[in-house]
Amino acid sequence: MALMITDECINCDVCEPECPNQAIYLGPEIYEIDPDKCTECVGHFDEPQCVQVCPVACIPVNPQRIENRETLWQKYQRLTGKVDDAAAAPAAPGPQS
């Protein structure tokens, strides 16, 4: 679930520096969120930091980008280059015949 910033945004500048993925940027009129970079802070924090600091509560889930936690985790791994140890570990060898 990528987040989005609605037109209620007052351009207060507090969300952009809080984004660990640098997904928030100043658009033509208000701040916007790049859905390909937004992980809702999965991998970084327990809760989306932009939502925590927004004074006008204008950062809901983008209904066109519904993603489950696993998808967000995979996006975090892709963006950071970090791979889950269990997924990166080679398969244990099977019993020898």
N, C-alpha and C positions, 0 to 999 in steps of 0.2 A: 504494500500500500504506500505509494508515494504520497507525500503531502502536497498541498497547494496553498497558495496565498490568495485570499479573496480581495475584491475591490474595496473592502473595508480597511485595508492596510493604510496606515498613516505615514509610511516611510520614516519610521523612527530610527532605523538603522541598528536595532539591537539584535535582530535575528541573524543577519549575515555572518558576523564573526563567530557566532555560536555553532555554526554548521561544521561538523568534522569532515564532511565530504566535499565541502565547497560547492554545494548544490544550489545555494541561494545567491541570487545576483539581482542587481537593480535593472528592471525592465524599462520600457518606455515611459510607464506611468507609476508603477508600484514594483515592489520586490516580487520576484518570481522564483519558483523552484524547478530545477531540472529533474524531471522524474527518473531519468536514467542514472542519476547520481544519488537520489534520495533513498536512504535505507531506514528512515525513521529512527536513525541513530542506533539501529541494531548493530552490534559489534563494538560500539563505542560507549553507549549509555543505556540505562534502563528505560528512559523516556526521551522522546524527541526534545532536544534542547531549544529549538526555535519556539515550540509550543509553550515551553516553560517560561520563556522570557517575553513573549508577545503580550503587550499591554491591552490589546483590543480583541484578543481571541479570534484572529482571522486566519488561522492555519488549520483547516480540517483535512481529513483524508480525501484525496482526489478520487471521486467515484469512477473515473475512467481508468484508474491505475490500481485496482485492488490486487494486492500481493500478500501471500501468507508469510509467516515468520521465516520459514525455510527459504523462500524465494528472496526475501530481504537479506538473509544470512549469506546466500550465494552471491548476491549483488555486492555485499560488503567484502567478501573474499575476492571477487573479481576486481573491485576498485582498489583494494589495498595490497593485493598480491599475496595475502595471507591465506594459507590453506589449512583446513582442519586436519590435525594430526592423524585422526582416524581415517580420513579420506585419503590422505597422502601416503600412509603407511602401506608398504607392499603386503599383499595377501600372504598369510602364513602358509608355509608349504604343507601339503597334505601328507598323509601317512605314506611312508615308503613301501613299495611292494617288493 
